[in-house]
Amino acid sequence: MPELPEVEVTRRRLAPLLVGRTIASVETTKDSYFFLTKPPTLQLRLVGRTVRQLNRHGKYLLAELDDGDRLLLHLGMTGQLFSSAVTSPRLFSAKTRSSLTREGPPEFKADKHTHLCLHFTDGGPSVLFRDVRKFGKVLLLKSGIEDRRLGKLGVDALRATGRALFAAARARKVPIKTLLLDQAVIAGIGNIYADEALFLASVRPGRSARRVTASECDRIVAAAKRVMKRSIVTGGSSISDYVSPDGSDGGYQKERRVYARKGLPCLVCGTLIRRVVIATRSTHYCPACQV
């Protein structure tokens, strides 16, 4: 699932494709749970609107429109937002990928999984929202209307503090890893970066949140910011479906210290990385470095 770094990379690279452009037409697939706003309403209210700004909070993108409305976009687990002018092997099925030639993938054409296409009056590249599993979401918010999804989010992870995490941890019996994944506490941290941050902070993910000290909370938040900012610089993590709007892969997956490294030696001490399941999430840690 795309986490804060992947969504922030998407925001930065998608903004030039949206901001200042006027929507000429909207194409959608048939109505489904992907659409929190029905397709006919999107087609009616988006045409003629100009995108003024593209913001992010946690894992949500918000396109601010010239009439005050906001278009909320959430990538879900497998969502992909990209320009119609680019392509990537990740836009094709595994079968197609295996048959690609050295010349690279063929031109991508909108398929049954491309649920939203925004076309613009300047005739330039369109913006496509593709999601094989449909866990992504599109919602058009009327001017002045707040949404419960945004209202229940905690502070954005890049603005979080150790003090706030410690205050939340005092009242919780859950593992510290579970607390980090709670979007109502800190918005944007997901499975990859929780594991990586806890490793850098030397805190075992299964430890009760109530047993994590104030200084450890400071280290955890600092480590989370460090790994996420580094991931943003490298373009995010392209482990399965994630692809940036310009068609490129991220590079942070090459720098992971513990996530998805079960059975491999710790890069610090050589102890084999372990995998456990915490709150149904695959969790990786070093039993020597993290206590």
Backbone as a ProteinNet text record, in pm:
[ID]
protein_1_A
[PRIMARY]
MPELPEVEVTRRRLAPLLVGRTIASVETTKDSYFFLTKPPTLQLRLVGRTVRQLNRHGKYLLAELDDGDRLLLHLGMTGQLFSSAVTSPRLFSAKTRSSLTREGPPEFKADKHTHLCLHFTDGGPSVLFRDVRKFGKVLLLKSGIEDRRLGKLGVDALRATGRALFAAARARKVPIKTLLLDQAVIAGIGNIYADEALFLASVRPGRSARRVTASECDRIVAAAKRVMKRSIVTGGSSISDYVSPDGSDGGYQKERRVYARKGLPCLVCGTLIRRVVIATRSTHYCPACQV
[TERTIARY]
83.6	0	87.3	60.4	136.5	123.1	236.7	237.6	274	295.7	319.5	424.9	543.2	643.4	594	525.9	477.6	370.3	284.8	180.3	240.5	342.9	407.7	482.2	548.1	612.4	506.7	394.4	284.6	237	220.7	175.8	272.4	400.7	499.6	506.7	492.9	506.2	373.8	263	131.6	91.8	140.5	101.5	120.4	234.6	250.2	151.6	94.2	-2.9	-144.7	-165.2	-298.8	-313.5	-221	-236.8	-233.6	-334.3	-344.3	-414.5	-454.3	-520.3	-670.7	-745.3	-891.1	-941.7	-1031.8	-1082.7	-1184.9	-1159.2	-1248.6	-1353	-1312.6	-1405.5	-1355.8	-1448.6	-1419.2	-1471.6	-1385.7	-1426.5	-1414.6	-1509.5	-1505.3	-1549.1	-1518	-1579	-1716.9	-1788.1	-1920.4	-1907.6	-2015.6	-2015.9	-1971.6	-1893.1	-1845.2	-1805.9	-1757.6	-1716.2	-1590.7	-1527.5	-1416.5	-1465.2	-1587.7	-1643.2	-1726.1	-1671.2	-1750.5	-1844	-1807	-1897.6	-1931.2	-2057.5	-2101.1	-2042.7	-2010.6	-1953.5	-2030.7	-2164.4	-2234.6	-2213.7	-2205	-2181.8	-2042	-1944	-1807.3	-1802.4	-1868.1	-1866.2	-1935.6	-2040.4	-2114.7	-2038.7	-1982.1	-1925.9	-1777.9	-1706.6	-1564.3	-1536.9	-1622.1	-1598.3	-1603.3	-1498.7	-1490.1	-1416	-1383.7	-1312.4	-1161.9	-1096.1	-951.1	-891	-785.8	-718.8	-625	-643.1	-562.3	-444.1	-458.8	-352.9	-370.8	-261.6	-267.9	-198.3	-275.4	-224.1	-227.6	-163.3	-161.1	-172.7	-248.5	-247.2	-243.7	-138.4	-123.1	-115.5	-205.2	-206	-311.1	-372.4	-477.4	-424.4	-468.6	-442.5	-570.8	-555.6	-670.2	-640.3	-713.2	-699.9	-799.1	-748.1	-832.1	-876	-1006.6	-1061.8	-1099.1	-1118.1	-1140.5	-1276	-1368	-1497.6	-1504	-1390.3	-1386.4	-1406.6	-1452.9	-1466.1	-1327.9	-1323.6	-1198.7	-1219.7	-1126.6	-1131.8	-1036.1	-1093.1	-1013.4	-975.9	-846.6	-795.3	-716.6	-750.2	-677.4	-636.9	-508.5	-456.3	-494.3	-538.6	-573	-453.4	-469.8	-361.2	-284.5	-355.9	-292.2	-317.6	-360.1	-391.7	-269	-289.6	-182.4	-236.8	-172.7	-207.4	-92.8	-121.2	-10.5	-57.9	37.6	10.9	-14	-104.2	-131	-12.7	84.5	199.5	311.2	296.6	404.1	355.4	448.7	414.2	513.8	481.6	565.8	526.7	622.1	586.5	483.7	481.1	388.9	243.8	221.2	86	26.9	107.3	63.3	58.4	-13.1	-24.3	109.7	122.6	246.6	276.2	172.1	191.3	248.6	194.8	244.7	386.8	415.3	550	654.2	619.2	716.1	748.7	662.5	683.8	738.3	766.4	815.1	953.8	979.3	1109	1203.4	1326.4	1424.5	1390.2	1309.3	1271.6	1176.8	1127.9	1040.9	894.4	806.6	663.9	599.7	491.6	420.4	347.1	292.8	216.5	96.5	75.4	-37.7	-165.2	-269.4	-401.1	-496.4	-581.5	-675.1	-750.1	-751.8	-816.6	-932.8	-986.4	-1103.7	-1071.7	-942	-901.9	-873.6	-881.9	-858.8	-992.9	-1018.3	-1152.8	-1181.3	-1076.2	-1097.9	-995.9	-1044.4	-957	-999.2	-904.8	-930	-861.6	-939.3	-886.2	-896.5	-804	-791.4	-809.6	-848.1	-878.1	-755.9	-634.9	-513.9	-468.8	-539.4	-505.7	-382.6	-324.7	-205.9	-240.9	-140.8	-162.3	-276.5	-349.8	-456.2	-396.8	-474.8	-436.3	-526.5	-465.5	-538.8	-525.7	-634.2	-635	-674.1	-577.9	-598.3	-586.7	-673	-668.8	-730.4	-646.6	-692.3	-789.7	-762.8	-845.7	-956.4	-958.7	-1064.2	-1071.3	-961.7	-962	-928.3	-885.2	-865.3	-1000.4	-997.3	-1122.6	-1115.2	-1230.5	-1246.8	-1370.6	-1354.1	-1465.1	-1456.6	-1565.1	-1569.9	-1640.7	-1566.2	-1619.2	-1663.7	-1786.7	-1836.9	-1763.9	-1755	-1687.1	-1742.6	-1652.9	-1693	-1736.2	-1743.7	-1786.4	-1664	-1662.7	-1554.4	-1594.9	-1496.4	-1522	-1470.8	-1547.3	-1509.5	-1376.8	-1341.5	-1214.5	-1097.2	-1109.6	-1004.3	-1011.6	-1133.6	-1151.8	-1095.1	-1091.3	-1043	-892.2	-824.7	-680.7	-603.4	-495.3	-404.6	-312.1	-211.3	-115	-40.1	-9.5	69.3	204.1	251	370.9	495.2	502.7	620	616.9	502.3	491.7	469.4	479.7	455.6	566.6	536	634.8	640.3	755.9	769.4	679.2	659.6	574.7	432.1	378.8	242.4	231.4	332	330.1	333.6	415.5	425.4	291.8	224.6	94.8	-7.4	-5.7	-97.7	-62.4	67	113.3	76.9	67.9	40.1	-91.1	-187.4	-321.1	-349.4	-249.2	-272.9	-195.5	-262.8	-198.5	-146.8	-180	-143.7	6.8	61	202.7	234.3	355.4	394.4	381.6	404.3	387	241.7	147.9	6.5	-28.5	27.1	0.4	51.7	168.5	223.7	137.3	67.7	-17.4	-154.7	-185.7	-315.2	-316.4	-392.6	-392.9	-457.5	-532	-589.9	-486.5	-373.9	-265.4	-163	-109.3	-16.5	-59.2	-81.6	-131.7	-17.8	-13.5	81.9	175.1	200.1	292.8	219.8	281.4	226.9	326.2	306	381.1	531.6	569.4	712	786.5	735.4	810.1	798	693.2	686	797.6	814.4	922.6	1059.3	1079.9	1209.4	1238.2	1137.4	1156.4	1186.6	1114.8	1137.8	1276.2	1324.3	1460	1561.5	1549.1	1642.3	1636	1517.2	1500.1	1536.8	1571.5	1610.6	1498.4	1374.2	1257.6	1189.8	1165.8	1102.3	954.8	904.4	767.7	657.8	683.1	579.4	571.3	660.1	657.1	531	471.9	352.4	381.8	289.8	309.4	328.4	263.2	273.4	412.7	492.2	626.8	734.9	692.4	787.9	808.5	933.4	964.2	949.8	951.8	942.3	1060.6	1179.4	1297	1290.3	1234.9	1219.1	1115.9	1010.1	911	975.8	1063.5	1136.9	1218.8	1286	1369	1284.1	1169	1081.4	1032	984.7	932.8	1045.1	1161.2	1274.5	1314.6	1314.2	1350.5	1247.1	1118.2	1012.6	1027.6	1054.6	1074.5	1197.4	1301.7	1425.2	1402.5	1338.6	1321.7	1222.5	1118.2	1020.3	1078.6	1155.7	1218.1	1318.6	1390.3	1484.1	1408.1	1296.4	1216.7	1161.9	1120.9	1072	1181.7	1303.6	1416.3	1441.2	1425.6	1454.3	1332.9	1220.5	1103.6	1005.7	1020.8	928.9	972.8	887.2	915.9	827.9	888	814.1	834.7	748.6	761.5	669.6	548.9	459.3	393.8	295.9	216.6	255.5	322.2	342.7	428	377.7	450.7	420.5	520	498.4	429.9	374.8	302.9	384.2	517.9	600.2	642.5	585.6	612.4	733.8	806.8	929.4	902.8	992.7	987.3	1056.8	1016.8	1089	1215.6	1301.9	1427.5	1450.1	1356.2	1383.1	1382.3	1314.7	1311.3	1451.4	1546.9	1684.6	1757.7	1698.5	1764.3	1700	1600.9	1533.3	1630.6	1617	1703.6	1640.5	1508.5	1443	1320.6	1242.4	1115.5	1137.6	1061.5	1067	1205.5	1285.1	1418.4	1426.7	1317.2	1314.4	1423.6	1501.4	1604.6	1735.4	1739.5	1863.8	1936.4	2068.9	2142.5	2115.2	2104.8	2091.3	2211.8	2187.6	2295.4	2383.9	2341.9	2421	2499	2428.3	2493	2505.5	2439.3	2449.3	2346.9	2270.3	2164.5	2055.7	1998.7	1897.1	1769.1	1716	1592.7	1475.5	1389.5	1272.6	1145.9	1046	914.6	809.8	721.9	606.6	484.7	367.6	245.4	192.2	175.5	121.4	-1.4	-114.9	-241.9	-264.2	-242.9	-260.8	-158.9	-60.2	37.3	171.5	230.8	363.8	463.7	543.5	631.4	772.6	872.4	1011.1	1097.7	1189.7	1275.7	1400	1500.5	1623.9	1615.1	1619.8	1604.5	1723.1	1834.2	1950.9	1952.9	1922.1	1930.5	1808.9	1695.5	1572.4	1529	1500.2	1464.9	1330.9
-119.7	0	124.9	218.5	343.6	413.5	456.1	526.2	672.1	748.3	891.4	923.5	859.5	895.8	877.3	765.1	741.1	843.4	878.9	976.2	1115.5	1148.6	1278.4	1286.9	1180.2	1178.4	1194	1125.3	1139.6	1284	1347.6	1487.4	1578.7	1563.8	1652.9	1634.6	1511.8	1486	1499.3	1490.2	1505.5	1652.3	1733.9	1875.7	1946	1929.7	1996.6	1947.9	1828.5	1774	1820.1	1882.6	1922.9	2073.3	2131.7	2270.6	2367	2452.7	2551.7	2501.5	2374.5	2318.9	2309.2	2324.1	2321.1	2189.1	2125.8	1993.8	2008.3	1938	1942.7	1831.9	1714.4	1601.7	1500	1416.9	1315.9	1181.6	1082	946	858.8	768.8	677.1	537.7	441.5	310.4	316.4	206	205.5	222.1	261.9	290.6	167.8	192.8	87.2	151.7	69.7	124.7	210.7	215.1	306.9	451.7	473.4	608.2	644.5	730.9	784	893.3	956.4	1044.8	973.8	963.9	887.2	944.4	856.9	901.9	1013.1	1007.3	1117.5	1252.5	1250.8	1375.1	1428.3	1338.8	1380.8	1443.7	1379.4	1429.8	1564.7	1584.9	1709.4	1823.7	1797.6	1906.2	1934.3	1840.2	1863.5	1934.5	1913.2	1974.6	2127.1	2192	2336.7	2390.3	2302.9	2344.7	2347.7	2444.9	2457	2417.9	2336.8	2293.3	2404.7	2450.3	2559.9	2512.5	2397.9	2351.7	2203.7	2134.2	1992.7	1974.8	1936.9	1921.2	1776	1748.7	1613.3	1620.2	1526.5	1505	1354.8	1308.2	1164.3	1098.4	1004.2	931.9	985.2	1099.3	1156.7	1273.4	1280.4	1395.1	1475.8	1608.9	1697.7	1799.2	1791	1888.1	2000.3	2122	2238.3	2296.4	2314.1	2361.3	2509.1	2571.9	2716.3	2759.8	2666.4	2702.4	2672.6	2633.3	2603.2	2457.4	2376.4	2232.8	2168.4	2049.7	1975.2	1832.2	1783.4	1645.6	1562.5	1473.7	1386.9	1260.5	1225.3	1106.7	1023.5	895.6	805.5	682.2	647.8	539.4	400.3	389.8	258.3	166.2	41.9	-55.6	-62.5	-48.7	-70.4	43.5	158.4	269.6	328.2	377.3	438.5	564.7	677.1	804.1	844.1	864.7	889.2	960.8	1010.9	1081.2	980.9	1016.8	930	925.4	1013.4	1019.4	924.4	855.2	767.1	623.4	534.9	394.2	332	213.4	142.1	-4.8	-95.8	-238	-264.7	-179.5	-201.6	-172.3	-115	-90.6	-210.7	-316.1	-434.1	-556	-656.8	-779.7	-850.5	-942.4	-1018.6	-1099	-1150	-1226.9	-1139.2	-1017.8	-926.1	-882.7	-857.8	-816.1	-919.7	-1047.6	-1153.6	-1164.6	-1109.7	-1120.4	-991.9	-891.8	-764.6	-780.6	-706.5	-709.6	-609	-610.8	-517.5	-372.3	-353.4	-218	-154.7	-235.8	-182.9	-211	-167.5	-197	-118.9	-171.7	-98.5	21	104.2	219	172	234.2	194.6	260.1	182.2	233.8	204.4	300.9	285.5	152.8	76.4	-54.3	-54.3	-172.3	-181.5	-141.7	-136.4	-96.2	53.4	123.9	269.3	336.9	369	409.8	558	639.8	783.3	840.4	912.5	981	1127.1	1215.5	1358.7	1411.1	1468.5	1527.4	1679.8	1751.7	1895.2	1975.5	2100.4	2186.9	2222.2	2211.4	2246.7	2135.9	2020.7	1910.6	1832.5	1865.2	1794	1660.4	1595.9	1463.1	1460.5	1352.8	1332.2	1276.9	1280.7	1219.1	1099.2	983.6	858.6	806.9	751.7	687.9	542.7	455.1	312.2	236.6	138.1	61.2	-76.2	-177.4	-313.8	-362.6	-332.1	-386.1	-290.9	-170.9	-72.5	-28	-43.7	6	154.7	210.8	354.5	424.4	555.1	629.1	764.5	807	939.3	1001.6	1123.1	1191.3	1340.1	1398.3	1541.9	1609	1695.8	1764.4	1905	1939.2	2073.4	2175.4	2295.7	2403.5	2418.1	2421.8	2440.7	2315.7	2202.7	2077.2	1995.6	1950.6	1865.6	1719.4	1632.8	1489.7	1414.6	1315.7	1241.1	1168.2	1129.4	1060.8	1151.4	1276.7	1372.2	1417.5	1431.2	1480.8	1389.7	1259.6	1167	1141.7	1203.7	1182.7	1258.5	1197.7	1264.9	1357.9	1408	1498.9	1428.8	1502.8	1446.1	1398.8	1284.3	1222.8	1311.1	1393.9	1480.3	1598.2	1616	1721.3	1664.8	1533.9	1469.3	1502.1	1483.5	1503.8	1382.4	1360.5	1251.5	1271.3	1396.1	1424.4	1378.1	1405.1	1364.2	1211.9	1146	1000.1	942.5	998.4	950.6	967.5	1080.7	1103.6	999.8	965.4	863.9	726	700.8	568.4	540.3	643	624.5	552.6	573.2	519.3	392.8	337.4	224.7	100.7	-13.5	-141.5	-209.7	-156.6	-219.8	-214.4	-299.9	-289.7	-153.8	-108.1	22.4	24.5	-88.3	-94.3	-64.8	-122	-97.8	48.9	111.8	253	338.9	305.2	382.3	372.2	261.2	242.1	305.5	353.7	415.5	555.1	571.5	698	811.6	777.6	880.3	939.4	872.2	921.1	997.1	930.4	991.5	947.8	1041.8	1011.1	996.2	880.9	862.7	745.1	700.8	588.7	458.2	372.7	240.8	133.4	14.7	-102.4	-91.3	-48.4	-42.8	51.9	173.3	277.5	264.7	197	166.5	69.8	-36.3	-132.4	-65.5	14.3	79.8	179.9	256.5	355.7	288.3	181.8	113	49.5	4.1	-49.1	60.9	173.5	282.9	334.2	325	371.4	265.2	144.3	31.6	-12.3	-3.1	-42.9	-161.8	-268.2	-387.6	-358.1	-395.1	-357.8	-415.7	-529.7	-592.4	-540.3	-451.1	-400.7	-317	-329.2	-252.6	-103.7	-30.2	113.9	181.1	127.9	188.9	174	83.5	60.3	132.2	213.7	290.9	426.1	461.8	583.5	707.9	823.4	949.9	967.2	933.2	947.7	851.6	732.1	637.6	689	751.8	810.9	919.8	998.4	1100.2	1034.6	924.3	855.1	795.1	739.7	676.1	779.4	893.6	996.5	1052.2	1076.4	1126.5	1026.5	896.6	792.1	781.4	793.5	787.4	900.5	1020	1133.4	1110.7	1056.3	1032.7	936.3	821.4	721.8	769.8	841.7	889	998.4	1089.4	1193.5	1132.2	1031	963.6	891.7	830.4	761.3	859.6	977.9	1080	1117.6	1134.3	1169.6	1062.2	934.8	823.9	784.4	854.4	826	728.2	694.7	600.5	456.7	364.4	220.9	155.7	100.2	26	-122.8	-179.6	-321	-406.1	-357.6	-433.6	-342.8	-262.3	-186.8	-40.3	15.5	160.1	206.3	309.4	374.8	524	608.2	752.1	806.6	928.5	984.9	997.2	1001.4	1010.7	873.8	767.5	631.9	566.3	637.4	581.4	502.7	409.9	334.6	412.2	382.3	435.4	356.1	406	337.3	301	340.2	317.7	169.6	85.3	-57.1	-117.2	-53.1	-102.8	-66.1	20.5	68.2	15.7	-71	-123.2	-200.1	-179.5	-245.9	-371.8	-371.1	-489.1	-533.9	-442.1	-480.1	-579.9	-691	-797.2	-859.8	-856.6	-917.1	-1038	-1105.4	-1221.4	-1321.3	-1365.1	-1465.7	-1412.5	-1284.1	-1222.4	-1158.6	-1146.4	-1089.5	-940.6	-899.2	-758.1	-684.1	-569.7	-492.5	-425.4	-430.3	-370.7	-476.4	-584.2	-682.1	-822	-850.1	-981.3	-1082.7	-1051.3	-1140.5	-1152.7	-1271.6	-1291.7	-1214.6	-1146.7	-1070.1	-1166.6	-1134.1	-1215.9	-1150	-1234.4	-1186.5	-1240.3	-1152.4	-1190.6	-1117.9	-1153.9	-1086.3	-1007.1	-877.9	-790	-720.1	-742.6	-683.8	-712.8	-836.7	-890.5	-837.1	-759	-702.1	-772.9	-806.6	-864.7	-764.1	-810.5	-720.1	-779.2	-696.8	-743.5	-663.7	-734.9	-668.1	-749.3	-685.4	-753.7	-782.6	-908.7	-943	-896.8	-862	-815.4	-663.1	-594.4	-447.4	-381.4	-450.5	-390.1	-460.6	-380.9	-438.1	-384.7
0	0	0	-89.9	-88.5	47.3	101.8	229.3	203.1	308.8	291.9	186.1	186.5	85.7	-57.9	-83.6	-219	-258.7	-162.8	-192	-210.6	-132.6	-149.2	-282	-322.7	-453.9	-562.9	-546.3	-641.9	-647.1	-530.4	-527.8	-603.2	-575.1	-636.6	-787.7	-833.9	-976.5	-1050.9	-975.9	-1038.2	-1048.6	-955.3	-952.5	-1087.3	-1156.4	-1286.7	-1392.6	-1370.9	-1464.7	-1435.5	-1318.3	-1277.4	-1257.5	-1182.5	-1139	-1257.7	-1262.8	-1370.2	-1494.4	-1495.5	-1613.6	-1589.7	-1697.9	-1691.1	-1747.2	-1675.2	-1713.5	-1826.1	-1935.2	-2051.8	-2047.7	-2003	-1995.9	-1894.5	-1849.4	-1747.7	-1795.9	-1798	-1831.9	-1707.7	-1689	-1574.8	-1618.6	-1534.7	-1549	-1483.9	-1482.1	-1419.7	-1268.5	-1207.2	-1064.2	-983.5	-879.1	-790.3	-658.8	-564.1	-434.6	-446.2	-561.9	-586.6	-583.1	-625.3	-638.4	-515.2	-429.9	-319.2	-369.5	-479.3	-553.9	-684.5	-716.5	-833.3	-963	-1058.2	-1185.6	-1255.6	-1264.9	-1333.4	-1263.9	-1131.6	-1058	-1084.6	-1089	-1122	-1260.1	-1355.3	-1492.8	-1502.8	-1424.9	-1429.2	-1362.6	-1245	-1163.2	-1189.4	-1250	-1274.4	-1406.6	-1504.6	-1636.3	-1623.6	-1677.1	-1671.9	-1551.2	-1459.3	-1337.7	-1363.3	-1299.8	-1307.9	-1173.1	-1176.5	-1053.8	-1007.2	-885.1	-831.6	-749.2	-682.2	-593.6	-567.3	-536.5	-500.9	-366.9	-265.6	-129.8	-87.2	27.3	84.2	235.6	292.6	437.9	460.1	527.3	541.7	405.7	380.5	254	155.9	187	103	20.8	-104.6	-190.7	-205.1	-208.9	-224.5	-333.5	-443	-551.1	-526.6	-504.9	-479.3	-613.9	-631.8	-757.7	-749.4	-865.5	-869.4	-815.5	-793.5	-736.4	-587.3	-528.6	-386.2	-352.2	-448.3	-424.8	-416.2	-358.4	-347.9	-396.5	-475.7	-523.8	-440.7	-359.8	-273.5	-349.9	-344.6	-412.5	-312.6	-303.5	-213.9	-293.2	-287.5	-370.8	-321.2	-196	-144.3	-142	-185.1	-182	-313.5	-424.4	-554.7	-653	-602.4	-691	-758.6	-880.6	-960.6	-1027.8	-1002	-1065	-1156.1	-1285.6	-1377	-1502.4	-1576.5	-1701.6	-1814.1	-1902.7	-2017.8	-2114.3	-2095.5	-2185.6	-2145.8	-2033.2	-1986.8	-1979	-1959.2	-1941.4	-1845	-1798.4	-1702.7	-1704.7	-1684.2	-1674.8	-1565.5	-1461	-1349.7	-1387	-1504.2	-1550.1	-1623.9	-1638.3	-1712.2	-1620.3	-1662	-1583.7	-1578	-1480.8	-1466.5	-1592.9	-1656.7	-1779.8	-1889.1	-1902.7	-2004.9	-1974.3	-1845.8	-1806.2	-1846.6	-1829.1	-1857.6	-2005.7	-2090.4	-2235.4	-2296.3	-2212.2	-2265	-2326	-2430.3	-2496.3	-2431.8	-2475	-2421.5	-2453.1	-2555.7	-2593.3	-2492.1	-2397.9	-2295.1	-2322.2	-2231.9	-2244.2	-2358.1	-2412.6	-2517.1	-2458.3	-2545	-2497.1	-2415.6	-2299.9	-2216.5	-2266.6	-2273.6	-2310.1	-2194.8	-2163.8	-2053.2	-2065	-1955.5	-1955.1	-1855.5	-1826	-1738.3	-1594.9	-1561.1	-1426.9	-1416.1	-1528.7	-1529.6	-1504.3	-1377.2	-1335.6	-1355.1	-1365.3	-1381.6	-1478.9	-1578.9	-1674.6	-1682.1	-1652.5	-1663.1	-1788.6	-1878.7	-2000.7	-1989.6	-2053.1	-2030.9	-2159.5	-2139.4	-2253.3	-2335.8	-2277.6	-2352.7	-2446.8	-2443.4	-2532.8	-2492	-2375.8	-2327.9	-2265.5	-2204.1	-2146.1	-2045.1	-2045.5	-1948	-1819.2	-1712.8	-1585.6	-1563	-1537.2	-1522.3	-1379.4	-1328.8	-1196.3	-1219.3	-1198.9	-1224.1	-1093	-1071.7	-947	-970.7	-973.2	-1001.6	-895.3	-768.2	-659.9	-614.9	-666	-637.9	-492.4	-416.4	-278.7	-273.4	-386.8	-395.7	-389.4	-369.2	-353.9	-424.2	-478.6	-538	-476.1	-423.5	-358.3	-390.1	-436.6	-462.1	-344.7	-275.6	-158.5	-196.8	-164.5	-191.5	-104.4	-153.6	-81.4	60	157.1	296	367.4	297.7	358.8	398.9	523.9	571.9	557.2	554.6	538.4	659.3	703.4	823.4	806.8	684.6	662.5	696.2	658.9	689.1	834.1	885.8	1021.3	1127.9	1101.5	1203.6	1194.8	1096.9	1083.1	1190.4	1235.8	1327.1	1251.8	1321.3	1261.3	1148.6	1044	935.2	990	943.3	1000.5	990.3	888.7	874.5	971.4	1041.1	1142.1	1282.4	1296.4	1425.3	1524.6	1652.5	1757.9	1848.8	1909.6	2004.7	2124.7	2165.4	2281.2	2255.6	2136.7	2104.1	2097.8	2041.6	2036.5	2177.7	2263.6	2402.1	2474.3	2451.6	2515.1	2469.5	2340.7	2289.1	2342.5	2358.4	2402.3	2547.2	2630.1	2772.5	2797	2709.8	2732.6	2652.3	2588.6	2498	2539.5	2534.6	2564.2	2437.6	2323	2196.2	2174.7	2086.8	2051.4	1990.1	2008	1954.1	1802.3	1736.1	1590.2	1553.1	1627.7	1600.8	1619.8	1721.3	1746.3	1631.7	1578.8	1467	1342.5	1328.2	1211.1	1226.8	1345.8	1371.7	1310	1202.3	1130	1208.8	1315.1	1400.5	1495.4	1510.4	1595.5	1511.5	1409.9	1315.2	1175.1	1087.2	953.3	853.8	788.2	679.4	694.6	818.1	837.9	810.5	730.2	701.6	741.9	691.3	736.9	713.4	593.7	559.7	652.6	662.6	733.4	884.5	933.5	1076.6	1113.9	1034.7	1061.7	1055.1	952.3	934.4	1045.8	1087.4	1192.8	1326.4	1357.6	1484.1	1488.4	1374.8	1371.2	1400.4	1334.5	1356.6	1500.4	1562.3	1699.3	1802.4	1755.5	1843.5	1935.7	1887.4	1966.8	1899.1	1975.4	1918.6	1890.4	1773.6	1733.5	1820.9	1886.9	1967.8	2110.1	2147.4	2284	2307.6	2424.8	2457.7	2447.6	2386.6	2372	2507.6	2611.7	2744.2	2804.8	2747.7	2799	2716.9	2624.7	2544.9	2612.8	2637.6	2711	2623.7	2688.9	2616.8	2522	2567.8	2481.7	2363.3	2385	2274	2174.2	2222.8	2131.8	2047.4	2108.8	2032.7	1922	1956.8	1857.8	1746.3	1782.7	1683	1581.7	1631.5	1541.5	1454.5	1514.7	1436.1	1329	1364.6	1268.6	1157.1	1193.9	1092.3	991.3	1041.1	950.5	863	922.1	846.9	731.7	759.4	653.5	548.7	590.9	493.5	403.9	462.1	379.8	282.9	328.9	239.4	127.1	161.3	60.1	-42.8	2.8	-90.7	-189.3	-138.2	-224.1	-329.6	-290.4	-382.6	-466.4	-448.5	-531.7	-473.6	-344.7	-282	-298.2	-251.3	-259.4	-364.4	-467.2	-570.2	-545.2	-460.7	-426.3	-513	-540.8	-629	-732.8	-690	-786.8	-800.4	-700.8	-702.2	-819.8	-887.5	-995.4	-984.7	-1006.1	-991.9	-1117.7	-1110.7	-1226.4	-1353.6	-1342.2	-1463.1	-1515.1	-1455.5	-1501.6	-1441	-1355.2	-1299.1	-1170.7	-1140.7	-1016.8	-906	-783.4	-669.4	-645.7	-556.2	-528.6	-383.9	-294	-152	-115.1	-193.4	-160.6	-155.9	-221.6	-220.2	-90.9	-10	110.7	238.9	226.7	345.2	434.7	563	659.3	717.5	738.2	794.4	716	662.4	600.1	486.3	492.7	390.4	378.4	486.7	484.8	580.1	600.3	689	650.6	751.4	729.8	676.8	644.3	597.8	716	708	821.3	839.2	965	996.7	942	882.3	822.3	926.4	1053.6	1161.4	1238.5	1280.8	1369.8	1310.9	1200.8	1138.4	1185.3	1291.5	1338.5	1231.9	1219.1	1116.7	1150.7	1050.4	1066.9	1085.9	1180.9	1208.4	1155.5	1130.2	1088.1	1183.8	1230.1	1311.3	1254.7	1303	1262.9	1381.7	1362.9	1466.5	1409.6	1472.4	1426.7	1278.4	1240.1	1103.9	1004	1049.7	958.5	970.8	857.7	854.6	912.2	1008	1081.8	1089.5	1063.5	1057.2	1155.3	1220.7	1318.5	1341.3	1402.8	1443.2	1592.1	1633.4	1775.8	1861.4	1799	1875	1887.2	1778.7	1777.8	1843.1	1844	1894.8	2023	2124.1	2255.7	2302.7
[MASK]
+++++++++++++++++++++++++++++++++++++++++++++++++++++++++++++++++++++++++++++++++++++++++++++++++++++++++++++++++++++++++++++++++++++++++++++++++++++++++++++++++++++++++++++++++++++++++++++++++++++++++++++++++++++++++++++++++++++++++++++++++++++++++++++++++++++++++++++++++++++++++++++++++++

